Amino acid sequence: MYRYDQYDQAIVDARVDEFRDQVNRRLAGELSEDQFKPLRLKNGLYLQLHAYMLRVAIPYGTLDGRQMRMLAHIARKYDRDYGHFTTRQNIQYNWIKMEEAGDLLADLASVEMHAIQTSGNCIRNISSDQFAGAAADEVGDPRPWAELLRQWSTFHPEFSYLPRKFKIAVIGSDTDRAAIQLHDIGLQLVKQGGKLGFKVFVGGGMGRTPIIGACINEFLPADHFLSYQEAILRVYNRYGRRDNIYKARIKILVNDLGAEEFRRQVDAEWAAMEGLDIDAPAAEIERIEAFFAPPAFETGLADDIDLGDPDFALWVKSNVHAHKAPGYAIATISLKPVGGIPGDASSAQIDLIADLAERYSFDELRVTHAQNLVLPHVRKSDLYALWQALRDAKLASANLDLASDIIACPGLDYCSLANARSIPVAQGIAERLAPIEQDLGELKIKISGCINACGHHHAGHIGILGVDRKGEENYQLLLGGSGAEDASLAKIIGPGFTQDGVVDAVDKVVARYRELREKDERFLDTYRRVGVDPFKAAVYG
């Protein structure tokens, strides 16, 4: 994984000192809240319902054990003993005291971490495939390119005050595990004629106006990677709406202009930039790639797994994926125990996972956009011991991509923007469906407490949106979404429900699916085959 050089560390240390001074001035009354707000937001510090929330950046979701232990330390010292992993592969702490924020950021800086650009109208944390560098199906490791984007975008003077926040994701395979078509820019590594390049999607997003991104370049040669991204951002920065926050995202600009016209303007801007030497030289790309060289995989390892324990076999079936190296596997750690809070982990669990990463996965961890964790490089012979340790820590739920593996935002329990609670709805659905989820197969349920869609409800096979209906929490039910390579947007099927009512409605949808499905057909495929009407009839009678 990437390690800070002297410049990286100097930047982060200077930002800590700067923000500590800003906090002290605010506490002394020298800065008003209106003056302080943009300063704290540039350091990832939000004022939520009950306390400050700090969002910590985890670039492309990659961590080591030392950093993971620091996250556990922060949970114990500065929060209420837990952290919440998010859909942008970050971690959030919900109970931060402003006067301690400087010390917290200094602790993060000591392990090459920060909260820079986790808020504000700038390029946010670059996300990626959690299986990057390990997956058997990838063309190449996308993380060096994500790291190049991180370095290029950090404090970029032209793009620090964009019309709105900006999100980029990079993947390396045809299987999309990062929802790239629902990002402002989505990049997929591809090969053409033996050369490496990128398929470029622009203008995707969820929120108030969900849109699937348009492909504006089928093959961008890798040696023009940065200049093309700069051209996209320049067009957006020039013409993106600044007069209306609800129409400020690049998806609105692309939709208004049309993909062809937007592509034409990007190409014109790109041509005008020729000779500016924006692209990284080959030596710099090679320098970054060296940090992501594969670990020293053993050879001659046994490639079979003893599945004699049925509980272990179930976990392997659900949570273990194919690795590119013989004798190894990718293991996903579920943070979705039935009855728990999706994405939450205690400090003790975070410490344990750091230990397991060091012991079993070359000291490497990943955060997924589905709010789980991954050990990317586990010997198959170690899987049973790993599973036993996870089981003892209540981290061995065999539910990846099943009904209880629910994505949910913090909702009205924490967030000042939310209209409704997400957590109890997720808990209720998980408790209802967990007994039958193995039979149901892949079923991605996603819940947001407001239209901002932090729970990705538009991309759920079953999506739930919490709204305010005359002062009461109300939940709209959506069906048919996907954030994968077969991207689609879920649609509202009818009038909303109470909290208990939406759990019952999901139960009815699932029951109808079991009646209608064909052999080995997942929920999304059944929905696409039969349409919404049978499900509406089941829900509304």
NURODREN-591383 format. One line per field, with one value per residue (C-alpha): x, y, z. Coordinates in pm, whole numbers. Example, Ala and Ser with C-alpha at 12.3 -4.5 7.8 and 13.67 -1.06 7.14 Angstrom:
BEGIN
x [1230  1367]
y [-450  -106]
z [780  714]
***
This chain:
BEGIN
x [0  106  329  358  670  804  565  256  346  432  96  -101  99  58  -317  -338  -157  -375  -699  -591  -543  -885  -1053  -880  -994  -1351  -1344  -1207  -1491  -1261  -1447  -1824  -1995  -2058  -1687  -1582  -1821  -1636  -1307  -1429  -1602  -1274  -1143  -1434  -1600  -1980  -2225  -2492  -2801  -2624  -2253  -1983  -1918  -1574  -1535  -1191  -1058  -954  -819  -958  -1054  -705  -563  -296  -306  -127  -386  -671  -547  -540  -905  -978  -784  -985  -1310  -1209  -1054  -1266  -1595  -1823  -1611  -1717  -1677  -1911  -1777  -1945  -2044  -1743  -1501  -1443  -1506  -1715  -1716  -2043  -1960  -1661  -1588  -1471  -1201  -1045  -1054  -697  -555  -760  -628  -273  -321  -444  -147  90  -27  -55  -426  -639  -988  -900  -1155  -1407  -1649  -1692  -1734  -1416  -1299  -1382  -1214  -1131  -1304  -1226  -1295  -1238  -1091  -835  -500  -643  -941  -901  -1109  -930  -740  -508  -485  -683  -531  -217  -447  -670  -359  -249  -590  -559  -226  -345  -671  -545  -560  -587  -616  -859  -1092  -1110  -1431  -1635  -2007  -2074  -1902  -1735  -1691  -1465  -1437  -1187  -1220  -1012  -1259  -1585  -1750  -1837  -1799  -1777  -2090  -1886  -2188  -2338  -2036  -1951  -1666  -1642  -1329  -1285  -944  -964  -722  -739  -486  -268  -259  -397  -661  -987  -1354  -1483  -1831  -1944  -2254  -2380  -2522  -2806  -2968  -3262  -3209  -3071  -2895  -2683  -2360  -2294  -1989  -1802  -1484  -1467  -1087  -876  -507  -349  -75  -343  -519  -479  -518  -854  -984  -863  -1051  -1373  -1334  -1257  -1575  -1777  -1613  -1682  -2045  -2179  -2469  -2372  -2707  -2901  -2759  -3007  -2884  -2515  -2387  -2216  -2497  -2730  -2483  -2432  -2806  -2882  -2613  -2651  -2368  -2253  -2224  -2054  -1806  -1741  -1668  -1437  -1250  -1214  -1084  -851  -709  -653  -447  -196  158  77  241  -42  -10  217  548  601  858  603  344  606  700  339  281  577  385  113  335  177  285  518  261  374  376  270  -12  -308  -599  -880  -1077  -1204  -1575  -1662  -1801  -2139  -2137  -1790  -1897  -2187  -1951  -1711  -1997  -2115  -1810  -1510  -1415  -1164  -809  -564  -295  -335  -391  -527  -875  -1043  -1240  -1509  -1586  -1951  -2035  -2405  -2497  -2872  -3002  -2684  -2622  -2498  -2136  -2064  -1765  -1650  -1294  -1234  -1357  -1145  -837  -910  -948  -611  -458  -620  -494  -140  -168  -352  -351  -5  -113  -368  -736  -1003  -1328  -1613  -1874  -2129  -1997  -1806  -1435  -1210  -894  -772  -494  -576  -427  -706  -549  -596  -962  -1099  -886  -981  -1349  -1326  -1171  -1440  -1715  -1597  -1605  -1955  -1808  -1877  -2223  -2248  -2462  -2263  -2507  -2797  -3106  -2946  -2638  -2821  -2663  -2806  -2714  -2716  -3051  -3241  -3067  -2763  -2792  -2926  -3034  -3239  -3619  -3652  -3457  -3276  -3117  -3433  -3580  -3265  -3273  -3638  -3594  -3281  -3455  -3755  -3562  -3247  -3409  -3479  -3202  -2996  -3295  -3352  -3003  -2860  -3088  -2940  -3149  -3047  -3199  -3165  -3311  -3347  -3332  -2953  -2930  -2628  -2779  -2786  -3158  -3179  -2931  -3108  -3279  -3513  -3466  -3624  -3635  -3736  -3937  -4124  -4499  -4677  -4432  -4433  -4166  -4279  -4102  -4124  -4055  -3852  -3773  -3536  -3214  -2857  -2519  -2332  -2227  -2597  -2674  -3037  -3239  -3502  -3852  -4109  -4396  -4669  -4772  -4540  -4553  -4490  -4175  -4348  -4547  -4241  -4095  -4421  -4418  -4068  -4180  -4469  -4240  -4007  -4294  -4416  -4062  -4047  -4371  -4261  -3893  -3754  -3474  -3165  -3313  -3211  -3468  -3352  -3383  -3732  -3836  -3697  -3874  -4221  -4229  -4359  -4731  -4719  -4522  -4755  -5049  -4877  -4803  -5120  -5367]
y [0  361  521  894  1068  1384  1602  1402  1410  1780  1864  1666  1796  2155  2107  1972  2278  2510  2350  2336  2713  2757  2550  2753  3077  2947  2841  3184  3356  3505  3319  3301  2975  3112  3186  2853  2629  2626  2571  2270  2121  2129  1904  1664  1794  1814  1939  1668  1633  1554  1627  1683  1401  1350  1172  1018  951  597  639  367  179  46  22  -164  -296  5  241  15  17  395  392  174  413  708  522  464  803  1048  869  621  314  250  375  366  253  433  388  593  351  601  582  828  907  1047  1189  1419  1715  2017  2100  1755  1763  1892  1613  1358  1480  1474  1111  1032  1211  991  691  865  943  1258  1399  1638  1671  1441  1733  2049  2123  1947  1609  1370  1045  837  501  170  -202  -360  -667  -460  -629  -962  -1039  -1317  -1127  -792  -652  -462  -313  14  139  303  510  594  703  917  1084  1138  1315  1521  1627  1709  2089  2126  2506  2502  2240  2330  2531  2333  2396  2090  1788  1551  1175  948  567  342  -32  -293  -559  -605  -687  -351  -366  13  143  349  440  621  847  1189  1014  637  477  115  -26  -201  -334  -268  -415  -509  -150  -38  231  340  337  672  733  1083  1230  951  1005  948  1200  1416  1345  994  943  663  799  820  664  950  760  387  382  655  556  531  782  1053  961  1283  1535  1388  1404  1764  1845  1698  1898  2219  2193  2122  2399  2646  2560  2378  2554  2764  2938  2631  2370  2111  2149  2192  1836  1742  1496  1794  1956  1634  1572  1928  1936  1575  1323  1395  1769  1721  1483  1740  2012  1784  1685  2052  2142  1843  1946  2301  2162  1990  2079  2167  1845  1764  1387  1207  1091  718  724  867  607  335  485  470  123  -9  55  -182  -471  -806  -945  -1244  -1513  -1865  -2119  -2481  -2421  -2655  -2511  -2700  -2606  -2853  -2776  -3040  -2783  -2679  -2332  -2267  -2401  -2154  -1865  -1973  -1993  -1642  -1443  -1594  -1506  -1624  -1487  -1447  -1645  -2023  -2129  -1789  -1643  -1308  -1303  -1046  -964  -875  -575  -664  -896  -946  -685  -476  -136  -174  -63  -19  -182  -153  -61  -419  -554  -304  -407  -775  -722  -542  -848  -1082  -872  -896  -1267  -1381  -1112  -956  -672  -541  -449  -299  -112  -185  58  -185  -105  -428  -509  -734  -934  -955  -1215  -1513  -1859  -2109  -2324  -2034  -1969  -2198  -2042  -1697  -1788  -1921  -1594  -1393  -1616  -1563  -1186  -1194  -1096  -1414  -1348  -1548  -1291  -1108  -971  -1142  -986  -893  -737  -405  -72  199  558  678  846  1053  885  1104  1309  1665  1630  1314  1298  947  678  415  196  48  -22  -211  -404  -494  -616  -816  -987  -1070  -1206  -1358  -1700  -1740  -1534  -1833  -1949  -1600  -1568  -1231  -954  -609  -389  -25  237  617  848  1137  1228  1275  896  821  472  430  342  414  129  -129  -435  -321  43  237  617  788  1107  1355  1330  1601  1570  1190  949  779  527  492  149  121  -182  -272  -82  -200  -38  -315  -342  -388  -50  55  293  166  307  397  148  344  521  513  325  360  206  -123  -105  -88  -398  -579  -448  -582  -916  -924  -835  -1117  -1364  -1276  -1318  -1670  -1749  -1605  -1687  -1942  -2181  -2000  -1662  -1376  -1120  -849  -1079  -1188  -825  -736  -1032  -986  -612  -420  -505  -843  -685  -386  -624  -818  -504  -303  -586]
z [0  -50  212  275  157  323  125  217  584  578  418  674  972  855  819  1176  1312  1107  1220  1583  1568  1404  1678  1949  1788  1770  2136  2230  2045  1783  1507  1474  1381  1033  996  1148  954  618  802  999  695  504  780  777  1095  1073  1334  1362  1583  1908  1860  1603  1357  1204  871  825  476  384  29  -200  117  194  547  741  1096  1243  1096  1200  1560  1551  1444  1747  1971  1840  1902  2265  2339  2142  2070  2245  2170  1811  1456  1158  818  530  167  52  220  502  876  1078  1450  1577  1922  1878  2107  1909  2162  2107  1727  1690  1906  1713  1378  1517  1617  1267  1110  1310  1104  765  786  777  723  440  158  323  301  99  -271  -374  -499  -217  -112  -422  -396  -561  -576  -235  -410  -604  -645  -537  -761  -1014  -1270  -1289  -1587  -1356  -1008  -1004  -678  -826  -1046  -751  -560  -854  -847  -471  -508  -806  -642  -291  -255  -633  -658  -949  -802  -433  -481  -730  -783  -565  -410  -658  -632  -838  -837  -1017  -1083  -1266  -1380  -1567  -1234  -1081  -703  -661  -842  -1089  -1305  -1006  -956  -1096  -1275  -1298  -1442  -1550  -1642  -1980  -2240  -2613  -2852  -2556  -2427  -2092  -2078  -1919  -1998  -1871  -1731  -1632  -1472  -1251  -907  -667  -434  -538  -910  -964  -1297  -1441  -1582  -1956  -2118  -2289  -2376  -2453  -2436  -2280  -2309  -1966  -2048  -2084  -1760  -1558  -1838  -1939  -1581  -1564  -1885  -1741  -1420  -1608  -1815  -1501  -1301  -1579  -1654  -1346  -1174  -874  -839  -724  -486  -613  -971  -903  -955  -1280  -1354  -1414  -1652  -1849  -1859  -1974  -2242  -2346  -2335  -2691  -2638  -2303  -2467  -2742  -2486  -2287  -2602  -2701  -2356  -2360  -2699  -2572  -2283  -2509  -2412  -2051  -1922  -1685  -1722  -1481  -1635  -1666  -1386  -1142  -1234  -1186  -847  -730  -876  -676  -354  -477  -581  -486  -150  -133  -202  -120  -400  -392  -144  -129  -324  -152  160  419  443  702  945  797  956  817  477  473  551  275  26  113  221  38  -320  -576  -556  -842  -657  -620  -261  -154  -112  -43  284  362  724  769  985  957  1245  1268  1512  1486  1327  969  934  1306  1475  1836  1927  2042  1710  1516  1716  1656  1282  1281  1450  1198  906  1036  1104  792  520  485  716  468  504  284  353  113  -18  130  481  538  570  362  423  62  80  303  256  208  477  723  646  916  1191  1065  1069  1425  1546  1367  1503  1859  1803  1644  1309  1112  969  647  474  207  -54  125  280  614  449  438  349  575  651  1016  952  1203  1497  1419  1102  1102  737  782  778  917  1098  894  1160  1320  976  876  1202  1159  802  889  1180  960  661  812  875  502  342  229  27  -113  -259  -367  -243  -193  37  82  312  322  584  338  -29  -16  -60  160  194  -187  -193  -566  -626  -412  -548  -273  -173  111  138  461  415  634  583  780  1067  1072  954  634  414  37  -111  -434  -647  -927  -862  -911  -852  -1033  -1397  -1484  -1328  -1297  -1081  -840  -879  -611  -631  -451  -130  169  499  868  1013  1095  773  549  715  643  285  224  365  115  -176  -81  -48  -397  -531  -389  -571  -905  -935  -1174  -1081  -949  -1044  -818  -702  -945  -1244  -1141  -1102  -1443  -1602  -1453  -1385  -1087  -1103  -925  -639  -612  -591  -314  -114  -163  -220]
***
